[in-house]
Amino acid sequence: MKTANDISQQLAETVRHAATSRTPLAIHGSGSKRFLTGNIEGTPLDVTKHRDIVSYEPTELVITARAGTPLREIESALADKNQMLAFEPPHFGPGATLGGTIACNLSGPRRPYAGSARDFILGTKIINGKGEILKFGGQVMKNVAGYDVSRLMAGSRGTLGVILEVSLKVLPRPAQEITLTFEMNADEAIAKMNAWAGQPLPLSAAAHSGETLYIRLSGSEAGVRAARTKLGGEPLAKGVAFWEELREHQRSFFKTETPLWRLSVPPASAPINLPGKWLLDWGGAQRWLLTDTTAQNIHDMAESTGGYATLFRTSQASATRNAELPEPVRLLHKKIKQSLDPAGILNPG
């Protein structure tokens, strides 16, 4: 594999100087996911030149790549060996990088049936807030004694370290895949998705939009054929395109200026009584809501189900995206941040 584009020492030196002068750094890749954080105040630290696949062992189902490596390059290399990133990450832009994907812990429609981005992380190499290069985990599943810092990087959004490399478990691509559609309302769809999830069926995606339930089956030819016969429904000719458009937020539902909320709730939760337009994904566990209702109302309703809400996309730069953390959790976050970034220079705010 190509290994020339290694600028880890230059990046570490930049962080060391910033820590000494207490200069905030705004870590970024291609910017495809900047809408999740808004513009971060600080000196830009571009990691896109720290790229390339470091190692790939198809027989071991492990790939290691640098943070600035475009997702499309990783997925292309895997496809050549009939393998895939099983958490089906959204790109949200043509230049999407591995580092940004892991830093945001983004996963696509396959997530409830295969696992999240965090679940496939075997090891990471990072630069902490002191400018030290640290390595955690490895390239096998059972490699951790103590706290799993590697997976802590998933969802940290650059606040705990500059991600340099990530080792991921990959999986073979399914031999057969089909998408089925069923006409039904949200109540019926939630019941069906949860009932089918409890059966030995090769489910790999389940979503509801409008008055249609979409189910994807993935696996062996015999397994998919048997499941299709059991479930019924109508085959969707452009099933691959449907799930890609859903993953990338390219469907008409998402093309609006109305604030987009993401609600993470127990999948069997009944439809939530909030005004707006809904789309259900992840078998009912991830619910997208387009609404102008108040943030407090949304947070309260999500918490009443045992879940939480996040303002995913908005044109309001100063909008608060998350509910306040419980005090014990907030203190834990603060201690972890102080351990890895004592000067508080990495993606502040």
C-alpha positions in Angstrom: 0.0 0.0 0.0 1.1 3.6 -0.5 2.7 5.1 2.6 4.3 8.3 1.4 1.8 10.8 2.7 2.7 10.7 6.3 2.8 14.1 7.9 2.2 13.0 11.5 5.4 14.6 12.8 4.5 18.0 11.2 1.0 17.8 12.7 2.4 16.9 16.1 4.9 19.8 16.0 2.1 22.2 15.2 0.0 20.9 18.2 3.0 21.2 20.5 3.6 24.8 19.5 -0.2 25.5 19.9 -0.2 23.9 23.4 2.8 26.0 24.5 1.2 29.2 23.3 -2.4 28.1 24.2 -3.5 28.8 20.7 -6.8 27.0 19.8 -6.7 24.7 16.8 -9.6 24.0 14.5 -9.0 20.5 13.1 -10.6 19.8 9.7 -10.6 17.5 6.8 -12.6 18.1 3.6 -15.3 20.0 5.6 -18.1 17.7 4.5 -19.4 17.5 8.1 -18.8 21.0 9.2 -22.6 21.6 9.4 -22.5 19.4 12.5 -20.3 21.7 14.5 -20.5 25.1 12.7 -17.3 27.1 12.3 -14.8 26.4 15.1 -12.7 29.3 16.3 -9.0 28.6 16.0 -6.1 28.2 13.7 -7.0 25.7 11.0 -5.2 22.3 11.2 -5.7 20.5 7.9 -5.3 16.7 8.1 -6.3 16.0 4.4 -2.6 15.6 3.4 -2.1 12.9 6.0 -3.6 10.1 3.9 -3.3 6.7 2.2 -4.2 3.1 3.2 -1.3 1.9 5.4 -2.2 -1.8 5.4 -5.0 -4.0 4.2 -5.3 -7.7 5.0 -8.4 -9.1 3.2 -8.0 -12.5 4.8 -7.8 -11.0 8.2 -10.7 -8.6 7.5 -8.7 -5.6 8.7 -7.8 -2.3 7.1 -5.7 0.5 8.5 -5.7 4.0 6.9 -4.7 7.5 7.8 -7.3 10.1 8.8 -7.1 12.2 5.6 -7.8 9.2 3.4 -11.0 9.7 1.3 -13.7 7.3 2.2 -14.2 6.6 -1.5 -10.6 5.3 -1.8 -11.1 2.9 1.1 -14.5 1.7 -0.1 -13.0 1.1 -3.6 -10.1 -0.9 -2.2 -12.5 -3.0 -0.2 -14.9 -3.5 -3.2 -12.0 -4.9 -5.2 -11.9 -7.8 -2.6 -15.7 -8.0 -2.3 -15.6 -6.5 1.2 -17.1 -3.4 2.8 -17.4 -1.1 5.7 -20.3 -2.8 7.4 -21.5 0.4 9.2 -22.2 1.9 5.8 -21.0 5.4 6.6 -22.6 8.5 5.1 -20.2 10.8 3.2 -22.2 14.0 3.0 -19.7 15.3 0.4 -17.3 13.9 -2.3 -14.2 14.5 -0.2 -15.4 12.8 3.0 -12.4 11.4 5.0 -12.0 8.5 7.3 -11.0 10.7 10.2 -14.1 12.9 9.9 -16.3 9.8 9.7 -14.9 8.4 12.9 -14.7 11.7 14.7 -18.5 12.1 14.1 -19.3 8.4 14.7 -21.5 8.4 11.6 -23.2 5.2 10.5 -25.8 4.4 7.8 -28.9 2.3 7.4 -27.1 -1.0 8.2 -26.1 0.2 11.7 -28.8 -1.6 13.8 -28.1 -4.9 12.1 -24.3 -4.8 11.8 -23.1 -2.2 14.3 -22.0 1.4 14.5 -18.7 2.9 13.4 -17.4 2.7 17.0 -18.1 -1.1 17.0 -15.7 -1.7 14.2 -12.7 0.3 15.5 -9.8 -2.0 16.4 -7.2 0.7 17.1 -6.2 4.3 16.6 -3.2 6.5 16.5 -3.7 10.1 17.7 -2.0 13.3 18.7 -3.1 14.5 22.1 -3.4 18.1 23.2 0.3 18.1 24.3 1.5 17.2 20.8 2.3 13.6 21.8 1.7 10.8 19.3 -0.2 8.0 21.1 -1.3 4.6 19.9 -4.2 2.6 21.3 -5.6 -0.8 20.5 -4.3 -2.8 17.6 -5.5 -4.9 14.7 -7.4 -7.7 16.4 -10.7 -7.6 18.3 -9.3 -8.7 21.8 -6.5 -6.2 22.3 -7.6 -4.0 25.1 -6.6 -4.2 28.8 -8.3 -1.4 30.6 -10.2 1.6 29.1 -10.8 1.4 25.4 -9.5 4.8 24.3 -9.6 3.9 20.6 -13.4 3.8 20.6 -13.5 6.9 22.7 -12.4 8.8 19.6 -15.6 7.9 17.8 -17.9 10.8 18.2 -15.3 13.0 20.0 -15.3 15.5 17.0 -11.7 16.3 17.4 -11.9 17.5 21.0 -9.8 14.7 22.5 -7.1 14.3 19.9 -6.1 14.7 16.2 -6.8 11.3 14.7 -3.9 10.1 12.7 -4.7 6.4 11.8 -7.6 4.1 12.3 -7.7 0.3 12.1 -11.1 -1.1 11.2 -12.7 -4.5 11.0 -14.3 -5.0 7.6 -16.8 -7.6 6.4 -17.6 -9.5 3.2 -20.2 -8.1 0.9 -23.5 -10.1 0.9 -24.0 -12.4 -2.0 -27.6 -11.2 -2.5 -29.5 -8.1 -1.6 -33.1 -6.9 -2.3 -35.3 -4.1 -1.1 -39.1 -4.7 -0.4 -41.8 -2.1 0.0 -45.1 -2.2 2.0 -47.8 0.3 2.1 -48.6 1.2 5.8 -48.7 4.0 8.3 -46.0 4.7 10.9 -47.8 2.8 13.7 -48.0 -0.4 11.6 -44.4 0.1 10.3 -42.9 0.4 13.8 -44.7 -2.8 14.9 -43.6 -4.7 11.8 -40.0 -3.5 11.9 -39.6 -4.6 15.6 -41.4 -7.9 15.1 -39.2 -8.8 12.1 -36.1 -7.8 13.9 -36.8 -10.5 16.5 -37.0 -13.2 13.9 -34.1 -15.0 12.1 -34.4 -12.9 9.0 -31.4 -11.4 7.0 -32.5 -7.8 7.7 -29.9 -5.1 6.8 -32.0 -1.9 6.8 -35.6 -0.8 7.7 -37.1 2.6 7.2 -40.5 4.3 6.9 -41.2 7.4 4.9 -44.7 8.8 4.0 -46.9 5.8 3.9 -44.3 3.3 2.8 -42.1 0.8 4.8 -38.8 -0.1 3.1 -37.0 -3.3 4.1 -33.7 -4.5 2.8 -32.6 -8.1 3.0 -28.9 -9.1 2.6 -27.2 -12.4 2.8 -27.0 -15.7 0.9 -29.2 -16.2 -2.1 -31.2 -19.0 -0.4 -31.6 -16.9 2.8 -32.8 -13.8 1.0 -35.1 -15.8 -1.2 -36.7 -17.5 1.7 -37.1 -14.3 3.6 -38.7 -12.5 0.6 -41.2 -15.3 0.3 -42.1 -15.1 4.0 -42.4 -11.3 4.1 -44.1 -10.6 0.8 -44.1 -7.0 -0.3 -43.1 -5.4 -3.6 -39.5 -5.4 -4.8 -38.1 -1.9 -5.3 -36.3 -1.7 -8.6 -33.9 1.0 -7.5 -33.2 -0.3 -4.0 -29.5 0.5 -4.0 -30.2 4.1 -5.0 -32.9 4.4 -2.3 -30.6 3.5 0.6 -27.7 5.6 -0.8 -30.0 8.6 -1.1 -31.3 8.0 2.4 -27.8 7.6 3.8 -26.6 10.8 2.2 -29.7 12.9 2.9 -30.3 13.3 -0.8 -34.0 12.4 -0.7 -36.6 15.2 -1.1 -37.5 14.9 2.6 -34.1 16.4 3.5 -34.1 19.2 0.9 -35.6 22.0 3.0 -34.5 24.9 5.2 -36.6 23.7 8.1 -34.4 22.6 11.1 -33.6 18.9 11.0 -33.7 17.0 14.3 -32.3 13.5 14.9 -34.1 11.6 17.7 -32.5 8.5 19.0 -35.2 6.4 20.8 -36.0 2.8 21.7 -37.0 1.3 18.4 -40.4 0.1 19.5 -41.5 3.6 20.8 -44.9 4.7 19.5 -44.9 7.7 17.1 -43.9 10.8 19.0 -46.5 13.5 19.4 -44.5 16.4 17.9 -45.6 18.6 15.0 -43.6 18.3 11.7 -42.6 15.8 9.1 -41.1 12.5 10.1 -38.9 9.8 8.5 -38.0 6.7 10.5 -34.7 4.8 10.0 -32.7 2.1 11.9 -35.9 0.0 12.4 -37.5 2.9 14.4 -34.4 3.7 16.5 -33.4 6.8 14.5 -36.1 9.3 13.7 -35.7 12.4 11.6 -38.0 15.3 12.3 -38.4 18.5 10.3 -40.0 21.1 12.6 -40.0 24.6 13.8 -41.2 23.7 17.3 -39.1 24.7 20.3 -36.0 22.8 21.2 -37.1 22.3 24.8 -40.3 20.6 23.6 -38.3 18.3 21.4 -35.8 17.4 24.1 -38.6 16.8 26.6 -40.5 14.5 24.3 -37.4 12.5 23.3 -36.4 12.1 27.0 -39.9 10.9 27.9 -39.3 7.9 25.6 -35.9 7.1 27.1 -34.0 8.7 24.2 -32.5 12.0 23.3 -32.6 14.6 20.5 -29.9 16.4 18.5 -30.4 19.4 16.2 -28.6 17.8 13.2 -28.8 20.6 10.6 -29.9 24.2 10.9 -29.2 27.6 9.3 -29.1 29.2 12.7 -25.4 29.5 13.6 -26.0 30.1 17.3 -28.5 27.3 17.8 -28.0 24.9 20.7 -27.8 21.4 19.3 -27.8 19.1 22.3 -29.6 19.0 25.6 -27.6 19.6 28.8 -25.7 16.6 30.0 -26.5 15.2 33.5 -23.9 16.5 36.0 -22.1 13.2 36.6 -21.8 12.6 32.8 -20.6 16.2 32.2 -17.9 15.9 34.9 -16.7 12.6 33.4 -16.5 14.3 30.0 -14.5 17.1 31.5 -12.0 14.8 33.2 -11.4 12.9 30.0 -10.9 16.2 28.1 -8.5 17.4 30.7 -6.5 14.2 30.6 -6.1 14.2 26.8 -6.1 18.0 26.1 -5.2 19.8 29.3 -4.7 23.2 27.6 -8.1 22.9 25.9 -6.8 23.8 22.5 -8.4 21.1 20.3 -11.6 22.1 18.6 -12.7 24.3 21.5 -16.5 24.9 22.0 
